[in-house]
Amino acid sequence: MPVFVSADSVLHAWHFSYAHMLSELEETQLAPVLSSVLDGMAAKLLPRFRLDSQGPLRLSLQDADYFLAVGRSLFTGSQVASSFGSGPAVTRTLTRFGITSNT
C-alpha cells in the first residue's frame, strides 16, 4: 500500500509535540517561578507601605496590592486576601472571571 506523507501531517505532528513540551514547561518550570514572584512582590508591599503611608506612593502601592491580589487569585483559582482592604474590588473582578470568593 502506498503511503502519502503531506506537509500538513508532518507539521501537525511537530506542533502536537511542541504544544506538549510547552505545556509541560509551563507546569514544571514557569508556574513555580511565577508563584514565588507574585508572593514575593506581595510580601514586599506592606513594609513599603509602612514607609510611604503618607507619601506619594501610597495610592500606587494600593493599586499594586489590588493587581497582585487579582493575579494571585487567578493563579491559585480562589481569592487571596488583599493586604490593604481592596477585597471587595478583588471579589468584583474575580466574579467576572468566574472565580468564587473563599475569603
CORLINZI-V169565 format. One record per helix or strand of 3 or more residues. SS is the DSSP state (a for helix, b for strand). FROM is the first residue (numbers start at 1). TO is the last residue. If there is no record, write none. Layout:
# CORLINZI-V169565
((SS	FROM	TO) (SS	FROM	TO))
This chain:
# CORLINZI-V169565
((a	7	51) (a	58	76) (a	87	96))
